[in-house]
Amino acid sequence: MDWRRAKSVLIFSFLMLNVLLGSQLWMEYRERLNTAVEWTSLPPETQQVMRDKNIQVDDNAKIPTETPFLRELTYTFKERTGEGINNRIALSPSPETQIVYFEEELTEALGGIVPELSSYTLDQLGSRDGVFVFNRMEGKWPMFDIQLELFHSEQKIRAYLQDLIVIKPSGDAKEQQVLPAAKALAKVIERNLPAGSVIKEIRLGYHGEIFDDVDDQVTTPTWRVLLENGEEVYYVNAISAEVTTEKGDALVNP
């Protein structure tokens, strides 16, 4: 065997492997830069308000940089469930709760039971004790008001509640570029957040007030701001920049 040649081949192979690994790391780094920016990118006046009001940011929270062109959506309810325990649909037998973290297992266990399951995605930060919350998706964007809730206890999924809708043709609705997340967040920080708030997430999706006396509902591109206390949610209309509370029934400092 020509050991000198074999040594050269091994050295070259290791060099190529290092180049490949380095390229992958660089691409991942650039992807992170393109999808989120640091909180220090907020305007200086906003950062000063945060200091004055002791508003903090969760270590895992990021400010998205995406500003896609989106339009309002119109939809109707096929089924709208209430919130009472009597409205829950019991599951028997009850699947293990761990499957909700794996799409294939979830589909296998509940796909024949829960309608349109593939149209819903887990909202991990929007979930709460004993309830996995899923949002109805439209493209890659969640509809915050249209949910599937899986109720679990003792490592079993016991029951569910689900909103089912039909998206209607867009008609004359025009696509518009959404407000940057940094501007939406700056407005909420400066005008709405109480002192001592801890921001957990800002996420783009759809939100709109639901009216019981009409068939056609309208939902608008919206930035959702979640706080650590879980009691308050702020929605910033990504077109008009109006801010609403979690209930969505009144403007907050418009």
VEXMAR-570176 format. One line per 4 residues: number of its first residue (from 1); their letters; for each residue z, x, y of C-alpha. Coordinates in Angstrom, 1 decimal. Layout:
VEXMAR-570176
NUM) a) Z X Y ~ ...
end
This chain:
VEXMAR-570176
1) mdwr) 0.0 0.0 0.0 ~ -0.8 1.2 3.5 ~ 2.7 1.0 5.0 ~ 1.5 2.0 8.5
5) raks) -0.9 -0.9 8.6 ~ 1.6 -3.3 7.1 ~ 4.1 -2.2 9.8 ~ 1.6 -2.8 12.5
9) vlif) 0.8 -6.3 11.2 ~ 4.5 -7.2 11.1 ~ 5.1 -5.9 14.7 ~ 2.1 -7.9 15.9
13) sflm) 3.3 -11.0 14.1 ~ 6.7 -10.7 15.7 ~ 5.2 -10.2 19.1 ~ 3.0 -13.3 18.7
17) lnvl) 6.1 -15.3 17.5 ~ 8.0 -14.3 20.6 ~ 5.1 -15.2 22.9 ~ 4.9 -18.7 21.2
21) lgsq) 8.6 -19.3 21.4 ~ 8.6 -18.1 25.1 ~ 5.7 -20.5 25.9 ~ 7.5 -23.4 24.3
25) lwme) 10.7 -22.6 26.3 ~ 8.8 -22.4 29.5 ~ 7.0 -25.7 28.9 ~ 10.3 -27.4 28.1
29) yrer) 11.8 -25.9 31.3 ~ 8.9 -27.1 33.4 ~ 9.1 -30.6 31.8 ~ 12.7 -30.8 32.9
33) lnta) 11.8 -29.7 36.4 ~ 9.1 -32.4 36.6 ~ 11.3 -35.2 35.4 ~ 14.5 -34.6 37.3
37) vewt) 15.8 -32.8 40.4 ~ 19.2 -31.6 41.3 ~ 21.6 -33.7 43.4 ~ 21.6 -31.0 46.0
41) slpp) 18.1 -32.3 46.8 ~ 19.6 -35.3 48.5 ~ 19.4 -35.3 52.3 ~ 22.2 -33.4 54.0
45) etqq) 23.6 -36.6 55.6 ~ 23.8 -38.2 52.2 ~ 25.7 -35.2 50.8 ~ 28.1 -35.4 53.7
49) vmrd) 28.8 -39.1 53.0 ~ 29.5 -38.1 49.3 ~ 32.0 -35.5 50.5 ~ 33.6 -37.9 53.0
53) kniq) 33.9 -40.7 50.5 ~ 34.7 -38.5 47.4 ~ 31.6 -39.9 45.6 ~ 30.9 -37.8 42.5
57) vddn) 28.1 -37.5 40.0 ~ 28.4 -37.4 36.2 ~ 27.4 -34.0 34.8 ~ 24.6 -35.6 32.7
61) akip) 23.1 -37.6 35.5 ~ 19.7 -36.6 36.9 ~ 17.5 -37.9 39.7 ~ 14.1 -38.9 38.2
65) tetp) 11.1 -37.6 40.2 ~ 8.5 -40.1 38.8 ~ 7.0 -42.5 41.3 ~ 4.5 -44.6 39.3
69) flre) 2.4 -47.4 40.5 ~ 3.9 -50.7 39.2 ~ 3.5 -54.4 40.0 ~ 5.7 -57.4 39.8
73) ltyt) 5.8 -59.2 36.5 ~ 5.9 -62.9 35.8 ~ 7.3 -64.3 32.6 ~ 8.6 -67.4 30.9
77) fker) 11.5 -67.7 28.4 ~ 10.7 -68.6 24.9 ~ 14.4 -68.5 24.1 ~ 17.3 -67.8 26.4
81) tgeg) 20.7 -67.5 24.8 ~ 24.1 -68.2 26.3 ~ 26.9 -65.8 26.6 ~ 29.6 -67.7 24.6
85) innr) 30.6 -66.5 21.1 ~ 29.4 -69.8 19.7 ~ 25.8 -68.8 20.7 ~ 25.8 -65.7 18.6
89) ials) 23.6 -65.6 15.5 ~ 25.6 -64.3 12.6 ~ 24.2 -61.6 10.2 ~ 24.9 -61.8 6.5
93) pspe) 25.1 -59.4 4.9 ~ 26.1 -57.2 7.9 ~ 24.2 -53.8 8.2 ~ 25.9 -50.6 9.0
97) tqiv) 26.1 -49.9 12.8 ~ 24.9 -46.3 12.5 ~ 21.3 -47.6 11.9 ~ 20.9 -48.5 15.6
101) yfee) 20.4 -44.9 16.4 ~ 17.4 -44.6 14.1 ~ 14.4 -46.7 14.9 ~ 13.0 -46.8 11.3
105) elte) 16.3 -47.7 9.7 ~ 16.9 -50.4 12.4 ~ 13.5 -51.9 11.8 ~ 14.0 -51.9 8.0
109) algg) 17.4 -53.5 8.2 ~ 16.8 -56.1 11.0 ~ 13.1 -56.3 11.5 ~ 12.8 -59.3 9.3
113) ivpe) 15.8 -61.0 11.0 ~ 15.6 -60.2 14.7 ~ 12.3 -61.4 16.3 ~ 10.1 -58.9 18.2
117) lssy) 12.7 -56.2 17.5 ~ 10.1 -53.4 18.2 ~ 9.8 -54.6 21.8 ~ 13.5 -53.7 22.6
121) tldq) 15.0 -50.2 23.1 ~ 18.7 -49.2 23.1 ~ 20.3 -49.0 26.5 ~ 23.0 -46.5 25.6
125) lgsr) 24.6 -46.3 29.0 ~ 24.4 -50.0 29.5 ~ 26.1 -50.8 26.2 ~ 29.8 -51.5 25.9
129) dgvf) 32.7 -51.5 23.4 ~ 31.7 -53.6 20.4 ~ 28.2 -54.3 21.7 ~ 24.9 -52.4 21.4
133) vfnr) 22.7 -53.5 24.3 ~ 18.9 -53.3 24.1 ~ 16.4 -54.0 26.9 ~ 13.1 -55.7 26.4
137) megk) 10.4 -53.1 27.3 ~ 7.2 -53.6 29.3 ~ 5.2 -50.4 28.7 ~ 7.7 -47.6 29.1
141) wpmf) 10.0 -49.5 31.5 ~ 13.0 -51.6 30.6 ~ 13.5 -55.1 31.8 ~ 17.2 -54.9 32.7
145) diql) 17.8 -58.7 32.6 ~ 16.1 -59.4 29.2 ~ 18.4 -58.2 26.5 ~ 19.1 -58.0 22.8
149) elfh) 22.8 -57.6 22.0 ~ 24.1 -56.5 18.6 ~ 27.8 -57.2 18.1 ~ 29.6 -54.8 15.7
153) seqk) 33.0 -54.2 14.3 ~ 34.4 -52.2 11.4 ~ 31.2 -50.2 11.1 ~ 29.1 -53.4 10.6
157) iray) 26.7 -55.3 12.8 ~ 28.1 -58.9 12.7 ~ 25.9 -61.0 15.0 ~ 23.3 -60.8 17.8
161) lqdl) 22.1 -62.6 20.9 ~ 18.6 -62.3 22.2 ~ 16.4 -63.3 25.1 ~ 12.7 -63.9 24.1
165) ivik) 10.0 -64.0 26.8 ~ 6.3 -64.2 27.3 ~ 4.7 -62.0 29.9 ~ 2.1 -64.0 31.9
169) psgd) -1.2 -62.6 33.4 ~ -0.6 -60.6 36.5 ~ -2.9 -62.6 38.7 ~ -3.0 -61.3 42.3
173) akeq) -0.1 -59.0 41.9 ~ -1.1 -55.5 43.1 ~ 0.2 -52.2 41.9 ~ 2.3 -50.3 44.4
177) qvlp) 3.8 -46.9 44.3 ~ 7.6 -47.2 43.8 ~ 10.2 -45.8 46.1 ~ 11.4 -42.3 45.1
181) aaka) 14.7 -42.4 43.2 ~ 16.2 -39.9 45.7 ~ 15.6 -42.3 48.6 ~ 16.8 -45.3 46.7
185) lakv) 20.0 -43.4 45.7 ~ 20.6 -42.1 49.2 ~ 20.5 -45.7 50.6 ~ 23.1 -46.9 48.0
189) iern) 25.4 -43.9 48.6 ~ 25.3 -44.2 52.4 ~ 25.6 -48.0 52.6 ~ 27.1 -49.5 49.5
193) lpag) 29.1 -47.3 47.2 ~ 32.9 -47.5 47.6 ~ 35.0 -44.4 48.0 ~ 35.8 -42.6 44.8
197) svik) 32.7 -43.8 42.9 ~ 31.2 -41.8 40.1 ~ 27.5 -42.2 39.6 ~ 26.5 -42.2 35.9
201) eirl) 22.8 -43.0 36.0 ~ 19.8 -44.0 38.1 ~ 16.9 -45.4 36.1 ~ 13.6 -47.2 36.8
205) gyhg) 12.9 -50.6 35.3 ~ 12.5 -54.2 36.2 ~ 15.0 -56.6 37.7 ~ 15.0 -60.0 39.4
209) eifd) 17.1 -63.1 39.9 ~ 16.7 -65.7 37.1 ~ 16.4 -69.3 38.2 ~ 17.5 -72.0 35.8
213) dvdd) 15.3 -74.7 37.4 ~ 11.9 -73.0 37.2 ~ 9.7 -72.0 34.3 ~ 8.0 -68.9 35.8
217) qvtt) 10.4 -66.0 36.5 ~ 9.5 -62.9 38.6 ~ 10.9 -59.4 38.0 ~ 10.3 -56.5 40.3
221) ptwr) 10.2 -52.7 39.8 ~ 13.7 -51.6 40.5 ~ 16.0 -48.6 40.4 ~ 19.3 -49.3 38.6
225) vlle) 22.4 -47.3 39.6 ~ 25.2 -47.3 37.1 ~ 28.8 -46.3 37.9 ~ 31.3 -44.8 35.6
229) ngee) 33.8 -47.7 36.0 ~ 31.2 -50.0 34.3 ~ 32.2 -52.8 36.6 ~ 29.6 -52.4 39.3
233) vyyv) 25.8 -52.1 39.0 ~ 23.5 -51.6 42.0 ~ 19.8 -52.5 41.9 ~ 17.4 -51.1 44.5
237) nais) 14.1 -52.9 44.8 ~ 11.6 -50.1 44.3 ~ 9.1 -51.8 46.6 ~ 11.2 -53.3 49.5
241) aevt) 14.3 -51.0 49.1 ~ 16.6 -54.1 49.2 ~ 19.9 -53.6 47.4 ~ 21.4 -56.2 45.1
245) tekg) 24.6 -56.3 43.1 ~ 24.9 -56.7 39.3 ~ 24.7 -60.5 39.6 ~ 21.5 -60.2 41.6
249) dalv) 22.3 -63.3 43.7 ~ 23.0 -61.8 47.1 ~ 21.8 -58.9 49.2 ~ 24.3 -56.1 49.8
253) np) 24.0 -54.6 53.3 ~ 20.2 -55.3 53.5
end
